[in-house]
């Protein structure tokens, strides 16, 4: 009986996951998020594309793992979308603060953001991610007139908060409890997202 190893791609050697992550990080930084496909990564790593999906779930999951993110903001945003429109801004803001307030995840996100200011490839990658996974996803979810403009305003507000709270660490924003921060910022974000509230109805 022939007991030689079967030909074809490896199904999952102990170091396969690490190798995929190394290749993915190099490729994402060099080619950008949109320029990398799961199929091309599988080909370079000599594994089946299904194995990458098994390890990381999706391209977003792979990117998050390659960037050492335990909670990818895009995944949290996707979880925040279902629900009533009136509460959408609050849910989006909660997802943002949750991702950045996590000690390990926030450290990785801050390192990624700071590194992007010194690396053109990484800066382009972050820009693509924001446009594709935040602005486009949010605009598609809302639909209607000027949806992308409204989503872009939310992205601008979110980036301002990130810079103030997590990069510059400006007070009182930096040390404000998450619940209080969300309570204070959600109304303004909701106006940018949905427009001014109708007379007699407060935006919550």
Buried (B, 14 or more C-beta within 10 A) or exposed (E): EEEEEEEEBBEEEEEBBEBBBEBBBEBBBEBBBEEBEBEBBBEBBEBBBEBBBEBBEBBBBBBBBBBBBEBBBBBBBBEBBEEEEBBBBBBBBBBBBBBBBBEEBBEBBBEBBEBBEEEEEBBBBBEBBBBBBBBBBBBEBBEEEEBBEBBBBBBEBBBEBBBBBBBEEEEEBEEBEBEEBBBEBBBEBBBBBBEEBEEEEEBE
